Amino acid sequence: MSQLAELGFYALAGHTEQPRDLVDEVRTAEELGLGSLFVSERFNVKDAAVLSGAAGAVSSTLGVATAATNVTTRHLLVTATVATTAHRLTGGRFALGLGRGIGLLNGLYGLGEATSAQLADTVDLLRRLWRGEVVVGHDGPAGSYPFLHQASTFDEDIPVILCAMGERSLEFAGRVFDGVVLHTYFTDETLERSVAAVRRGAERAGRDPATVRVWSVLATVGDHLPEELRLRKTVGRLATYLQGYGDLMVRVNGWDPAVLERFRADPVVGSTPGALDATGTVDVLEHVAGLLPEEWLDAAAVGSPEQCAARVLGQFDHGADSVILHGATPDELAPVVEAYRSIRPGGRFEGLPANPGRSRPA
């Protein structure tokens, strides 16, 4: 079956207790012809480095990316080693995806905020190490390093992706990174503005904007799934984002902040411990659904597999280079992928690399 290099999915979507499930997901994804697998990171049983290695070991065609790991959670040399190991393990199918993390949790964990200056300095150091350079006496936003080195024989070309939401972060990504992963529940207008910000940043840095690969992230929850699961993957997931960084979601999409305030003040929301997509009962989620405007929930691919597929294809018309089908396993995505194949434009994505951080063959 031909590979759909323009489509990706998140491994172990949402919460998991069994990281080994990734092995079956990879095999199913390759059977479906999906292009890339993205690994999100949680501090429980979802270590991005371990899962990227597992995905690389049991796959032969899938691109693999961390999306994302936070630069403040590992020593820079460890991050560099994760990337070079995964790069060679996958035969060049790996991209290192970085993010800033969630501000509140960063503070609670004592990690500090990952600034743009720190990210840019980190990427520069990583690329120098991957070229086999010796770094001596570095003192910059990424930290103070008397000595950094991997191997003088290295000449590794490893793409680096930034997971970002705000316009300034997206412009920054266009200046520095090889690819960008956006966020779930972006409206079509927000997607267009986001892509424009990335392209603008690249142009201002003297780069070819087309070389920065932009991934839309589209919640894909077809009505072939059980109703409770759909509720958890749509209402529950969006509500969890609003719990964690609602102000940013609302600002980026231009939504009404008064709705967010009512959501936060709601006693049912306030009395439900933890992330709503994980701990909310059906009654709670149905209640939360009444707090969220249809406009907010409509920023997803829902309905029949054919309707979902059409929504996926529409992401490209709004500027995305590629689309992550978010919130569903490959088994759950199978009917949507089949429907997508029937409407996929011939030749439109020809030559798109499997590596999710590249827009052109290496």
C-alpha positions as CSV (number, residue, x, y, z in Angstrom):
1,M,0.0,0.0,0.0
2,S,1.4,3.4,-0.9
3,Q,2.6,5.6,1.9
4,L,0.7,8.8,2.8
5,A,3.7,10.8,3.8
6,E,1.5,13.9,4.4
7,L,-0.4,12.1,7.3
8,G,0.7,11.3,10.8
9,F,-0.7,10.2,14.1
10,Y,0.2,10.4,17.8
11,A,1.3,7.2,19.4
12,L,-0.5,6.1,22.5
13,A,-3.0,8.9,22.1
14,G,-3.9,10.5,25.4
15,H,-3.3,8.5,28.5
16,T,-1.9,5.0,28.6
17,E,-0.9,2.4,31.1
18,Q,0.7,0.0,28.5
19,P,3.5,1.6,26.5
20,R,4.0,-1.7,24.7
21,D,0.7,-1.0,22.8
22,L,2.9,1.3,20.6
23,V,4.3,-1.8,18.9
24,D,1.0,-2.9,17.5
25,E,0.1,0.7,16.6
26,V,3.3,1.0,14.6
27,R,2.5,-2.1,12.7
28,T,-1.1,-1.1,12.0
29,A,0.0,2.4,10.9
30,E,2.5,1.0,8.4
31,E,-0.2,-1.4,7.0
32,L,-2.5,1.6,6.6
33,G,0.3,3.6,4.9
34,L,0.4,6.4,7.4
35,G,3.5,8.6,7.0
36,S,4.7,9.6,10.5
37,L,4.4,8.8,14.1
38,F,4.7,11.5,16.8
39,V,5.5,10.8,20.4
40,S,4.2,13.1,23.1
41,E,5.8,13.0,26.5
42,R,4.3,12.6,29.9
43,F,6.2,12.0,33.2
44,N,4.8,8.5,33.8
45,V,5.1,5.8,31.2
46,K,5.5,8.0,28.1
47,D,9.2,8.8,27.9
48,A,9.8,10.2,24.4
49,A,13.3,8.8,23.9
50,V,12.3,5.2,24.9
51,L,9.2,5.3,22.7
52,S,11.0,6.8,19.7
53,G,13.5,4.0,19.9
54,A,10.8,1.3,20.1
55,A,9.0,2.9,17.1
56,G,12.2,3.0,15.1
57,A,13.0,-0.6,15.9
58,V,9.7,-2.1,14.8
59,S,9.1,0.2,11.8
60,S,10.6,0.4,8.3
61,T,8.8,3.3,6.6
62,L,7.2,5.5,9.3
63,G,8.8,8.9,10.1
64,V,9.3,9.2,13.9
65,A,9.4,12.5,15.9
66,T,9.2,13.6,19.5
67,A,6.4,16.1,19.7
68,A,7.5,17.2,22.0
69,T,10.2,16.9,24.6
70,N,11.1,19.9,26.7
71,V,14.7,21.1,26.5
72,T,14.9,21.7,30.2
73,T,14.3,18.1,31.2
74,R,17.6,16.6,29.9
75,H,21.2,17.7,29.8
76,L,21.9,19.0,26.3
77,L,24.4,16.3,25.6
78,V,21.8,13.7,26.5
79,T,19.3,15.3,24.1
80,A,21.9,15.3,21.4
81,T,22.6,11.6,22.0
82,V,18.9,10.7,21.9
83,A,18.7,12.3,18.5
84,T,21.8,10.8,16.9
85,T,20.9,7.4,18.3
86,A,17.3,7.6,16.9
87,H,18.6,9.1,13.6
88,R,20.8,6.1,12.9
89,L,18.4,3.6,14.3
90,T,15.7,4.7,11.9
91,G,18.0,5.2,8.9
92,G,17.3,8.9,8.9
93,R,13.6,8.9,9.6
94,F,13.8,10.7,12.9
95,A,13.1,14.3,13.7
96,L,13.7,15.9,17.1
97,G,10.6,17.8,18.2
98,L,11.0,20.3,21.0
99,G,8.6,22.4,23.0
100,R,8.4,24.9,25.8
101,G,6.4,22.7,28.1
102,I,3.4,23.9,30.2
103,G,4.3,27.0,32.2
104,L,2.5,26.0,35.4
105,L,4.0,22.5,35.5
106,N,7.4,23.8,34.6
107,G,7.3,25.9,37.7
108,L,6.0,23.1,39.9
109,Y,8.7,20.8,38.7
110,G,11.5,23.4,39.1
111,L,12.3,23.3,35.4
112,G,12.0,27.0,34.6
113,E,10.6,28.5,31.4
114,A,12.2,27.5,28.0
115,T,12.7,30.9,26.3
116,S,13.1,31.5,22.6
117,A,16.7,32.5,23.2
118,Q,17.3,29.3,25.1
119,L,15.7,27.2,22.3
120,A,17.7,28.9,19.6
121,D,20.9,28.5,21.4
122,T,20.1,24.8,22.1
123,V,19.3,24.1,18.4
124,D,22.6,25.8,17.4
125,L,24.6,23.7,19.8
126,L,22.8,20.5,18.8
127,R,23.6,21.1,15.1
128,R,27.2,21.9,15.9
129,L,27.5,18.6,17.9
130,W,25.9,16.7,15.1
131,R,28.5,18.1,12.7
132,G,31.2,16.7,14.9
133,E,32.3,19.9,16.4
134,V,34.0,20.3,19.8
135,V,32.3,23.0,21.9
136,V,34.5,24.6,24.5
137,G,33.6,27.3,27.0
138,H,30.1,27.9,25.9
139,D,28.1,30.4,28.1
140,G,24.8,31.3,26.6
141,P,21.0,31.1,27.0
142,A,21.2,27.3,26.8
143,G,23.5,27.1,29.7
144,S,27.2,27.1,30.6
145,Y,29.1,24.2,29.2
146,P,32.9,24.0,29.6
147,F,33.1,21.1,27.1
148,L,30.6,19.4,24.8
149,H,31.4,16.8,22.1
150,Q,30.0,13.6,20.6
151,A,32.3,12.3,17.9
152,S,34.5,14.0,15.4
153,T,33.3,11.6,12.7
154,F,29.7,12.9,13.0
155,D,28.1,14.7,10.1
156,E,24.5,14.1,10.9
157,D,21.6,16.1,9.3
158,I,18.8,15.7,11.8
159,P,15.7,18.0,11.4
160,V,14.5,19.8,14.4
161,I,10.8,20.7,14.9
162,L,9.2,23.1,17.3
163,C,5.7,22.6,18.8
164,A,4.2,26.1,19.0
165,M,1.0,28.0,19.2
166,G,1.4,31.8,19.5
167,E,2.3,34.0,16.6
168,R,5.6,35.2,17.9
169,S,6.6,31.6,18.7
170,L,5.6,30.6,15.1
171,E,7.6,33.4,13.5
172,F,10.5,32.3,15.7
173,A,10.1,28.7,14.5
174,G,10.2,29.9,10.9
175,R,13.5,31.5,11.5
176,V,15.2,28.6,13.3
177,F,13.5,25.3,12.9
178,D,13.1,22.8,10.1
179,G,9.4,22.0,10.9
180,V,6.5,23.1,13.1
181,V,3.8,21.2,14.8
182,L,0.7,23.3,15.6
183,H,-2.0,22.5,18.1
184,T,-5.3,20.7,18.2
185,Y,-8.5,22.7,18.0
186,F,-7.2,25.5,15.8
187,T,-10.0,27.0,13.7
188,D,-9.4,27.2,9.9
189,E,-8.6,30.9,10.2
190,T,-6.1,30.3,13.0
191,L,-4.5,27.6,10.9
192,E,-4.1,30.1,8.0
193,R,-2.6,32.8,10.3
194,S,-0.3,30.3,11.9
195,V,1.1,29.1,8.6
196,A,1.5,32.7,7.5
197,A,3.5,33.5,10.7
198,V,5.9,30.6,10.1
199,R,6.4,31.6,6.5
200,R,6.9,35.2,7.5
201,G,9.6,34.2,10.0
202,A,11.4,32.2,7.5
203,E,11.4,35.0,4.9
204,R,12.7,37.5,7.4
205,A,15.6,35.1,8.2
206,G,16.4,34.8,4.5
207,R,15.2,31.2,4.3
208,D,13.0,29.6,1.7
209,P,9.6,29.4,3.5
210,A,8.8,26.2,1.7
211,T,11.6,24.4,3.5
212,V,9.8,24.7,6.8
213,R,7.3,21.8,7.0
214,V,4.1,22.8,8.9
215,W,2.0,20.1,10.5
216,S,-1.6,20.9,11.3
217,V,-2.9,18.9,14.3
218,L,-6.6,17.9,13.7
219,A,-8.7,16.0,16.2
220,T,-10.1,13.1,14.1
221,V,-13.0,11.4,15.8
222,G,-15.3,9.7,13.5
223,D,-18.8,8.6,14.4
224,H,-17.8,5.0,13.8
225,L,-16.4,5.2,17.3
226,P,-18.6,4.5,20.4
227,E,-20.4,7.6,21.7
228,E,-18.6,7.7,25.1
229,L,-15.2,7.5,23.5
230,R,-16.1,10.3,21.1
231,L,-17.2,12.4,24.0
232,R,-14.0,11.8,25.8
233,K,-11.9,12.5,22.7
234,T,-13.7,15.8,21.8
235,V,-15.3,17.5,24.7
236,G,-12.9,15.9,27.2
237,R,-9.8,16.7,25.3
238,L,-10.7,20.3,24.5
239,A,-11.7,20.8,28.2
240,T,-8.4,19.4,29.3
241,Y,-6.6,21.9,27.1
242,L,-8.7,24.7,28.7
243,Q,-7.7,23.4,32.1
244,G,-4.0,23.6,31.3
245,Y,-3.6,26.7,29.1
246,G,-7.0,28.0,28.3
247,D,-6.0,31.6,28.0
248,L,-3.6,30.8,25.2
249,M,-6.1,28.6,23.4
250,V,-8.7,31.4,23.6
251,R,-6.3,34.1,22.6
252,V,-4.9,32.2,19.6
253,N,-8.3,31.4,18.2
254,G,-9.9,34.7,19.0
255,W,-12.6,33.1,21.1
256,D,-14.7,34.8,23.8
257,P,-12.7,34.8,27.0
258,A,-16.0,35.1,29.0
259,V,-16.8,31.5,28.0
260,L,-13.5,30.4,29.5
261,E,-14.2,32.2,32.7
262,R,-17.6,30.5,33.0
263,F,-15.9,27.2,32.3
264,R,-13.4,27.8,35.1
265,A,-16.0,29.0,37.6
266,D,-18.3,26.0,37.0
267,P,-18.6,23.9,40.2
268,V,-18.6,20.6,38.3
269,V,-15.4,21.5,36.5
270,G,-13.8,22.7,39.7
271,S,-14.7,19.6,41.6
272,T,-13.4,17.1,39.1
273,P,-9.8,16.2,39.9
274,G,-7.2,15.9,37.2
275,A,-7.6,16.1,33.5
276,L,-11.2,15.9,32.4
277,D,-10.5,13.6,29.4
278,A,-9.1,11.1,31.8
279,T,-11.1,11.4,35.0
280,G,-14.4,12.9,33.9
281,T,-17.4,10.6,34.0
282,V,-19.9,10.6,31.1
283,D,-22.3,12.8,33.2
284,V,-19.5,15.2,33.8
285,L,-18.4,15.4,30.2
286,E,-22.0,15.8,29.0
287,H,-22.3,18.7,31.5
288,V,-19.0,20.2,30.2
289,A,-20.3,19.9,26.6
290,G,-23.0,22.4,27.6
291,L,-20.4,24.9,28.6
292,L,-18.5,24.9,25.3
293,P,-19.8,26.6,22.2
294,E,-20.3,24.5,19.1
295,E,-17.9,26.8,17.3
296,W,-15.1,25.6,19.6
297,L,-15.8,21.9,19.2
298,D,-16.3,22.3,15.4
299,A,-12.5,22.8,15.0
300,A,-12.1,19.0,14.5
301,A,-12.8,16.2,12.0
302,V,-16.1,14.6,13.1
303,G,-18.9,12.7,11.5
304,S,-18.7,9.9,9.0
305,P,-15.3,8.7,7.8
306,E,-16.0,10.5,4.5
307,Q,-16.7,13.8,6.3
308,C,-13.6,13.4,8.4
309,A,-11.5,12.7,5.3
310,A,-12.9,15.8,3.6
311,R,-12.0,17.9,6.7
312,V,-8.5,16.4,6.6
313,L,-8.0,17.3,3.0
314,G,-9.3,20.8,3.7
315,Q,-6.3,21.4,6.0
316,F,-4.1,21.6,3.0
317,D,-6.2,24.3,1.4
318,H,-5.7,26.3,4.5
319,G,-1.9,26.1,4.2
320,A,-0.8,23.0,6.1
321,D,1.9,20.9,4.5
322,S,0.9,17.8,6.5
323,V,-1.7,16.8,9.0
324,I,-1.5,14.8,12.3
325,L,-4.7,12.9,12.8
326,H,-4.9,13.5,16.5
327,G,-6.5,11.7,19.4
328,A,-7.1,8.3,17.8
329,T,-5.2,5.1,17.3
330,P,-4.4,3.7,13.9
331,D,-7.1,1.1,14.3
332,E,-9.6,3.9,15.0
333,L,-8.3,5.9,12.1
334,A,-8.6,3.1,9.5
335,P,-12.0,4.0,8.1
336,V,-11.0,7.7,7.8
337,V,-7.7,6.8,6.0
338,E,-9.5,4.5,3.6
339,A,-12.0,7.4,2.8
340,Y,-9.1,9.8,2.5
341,R,-7.4,7.7,-0.1
342,S,-10.4,7.9,-2.3
343,I,-10.3,11.7,-2.5
344,R,-6.5,12.2,-2.2
345,P,-5.4,14.4,-5.2
346,G,-3.0,12.5,-7.4
347,G,0.5,13.8,-7.5
348,R,-0.1,16.6,-4.9
349,F,2.2,15.1,-2.3
350,E,4.7,13.4,-4.6
351,G,8.2,13.6,-3.3
352,L,7.3,14.5,0.3
353,P,9.8,12.7,2.6
354,A,8.9,10.2,5.2
355,N,11.0,12.2,7.8
356,P,8.4,14.6,9.4
357,G,11.0,17.3,9.7
358,R,11.8,17.6,6.0
359,S,9.9,19.2,3.3
360,R,12.2,17.9,0.5
361,P,14.4,14.8,0.1
362,A,17.7,15.1,1.9
